[in-house]
Amino acid sequence: MKEFITTADAPAAIGTYSQAVRCGTTVYLSGQIPLDPDTNEVCEGGFSDRVAQAFANLLAVAKASGGDFSCVVKLNVYLTDMACFPIVNEVMSGCWPRPYPARAVVEVSALPKGVDIEMDAVLIIEE
């Protein structure tokens, strides 16, 4: 049985997808970019601010699904410049509980709305 998750605390979908889909104890979070959920525009500030906004959006969807960052088992991060990877680690260490999930970081040529970071995740929520 699939449950489709939507929350106003994260940016509305800008395409043909759901913010998250829950199947039993597994939740698949769609990619989140650094959009302000109130305006659906890219947040102000530098790269670390955009990373923090993408994490905040991901957390909002995780919470709407009944979980939080402690439930994440896999995190995927997409960057347009791998030179920014240390900043991702710095921001993540300040907002993410240990132990950290499994993670992949991939450099891509472009992302929606011209942003430089996107992330998605898989959660396991124990009943």
Secondary structure as GFF3:
##gff-version 3
##sequence-region A 1 127
A	DSSP	beta_strand	2	5	.	.	.	ID=ss1
A	DSSP	beta_strand	20	23	.	.	.	ID=ss2
A	DSSP	beta_strand	26	32	.	.	.	ID=ss3
A	DSSP	alpha_helix	47	64	.	.	.	ID=ss4
A	DSSP	three_ten_helix	69	71	.	.	.	ID=ss5
A	DSSP	beta_strand	72	79	.	.	.	ID=ss6
A	DSSP	three_ten_helix	82	84	.	.	.	ID=ss7
A	DSSP	alpha_helix	85	95	.	.	.	ID=ss8
A	DSSP	beta_strand	102	107	.	.	.	ID=ss9
A	DSSP	three_ten_helix	112	114	.	.	.	ID=ss10
A	DSSP	beta_strand	117	124	.	.	.	ID=ss11
###
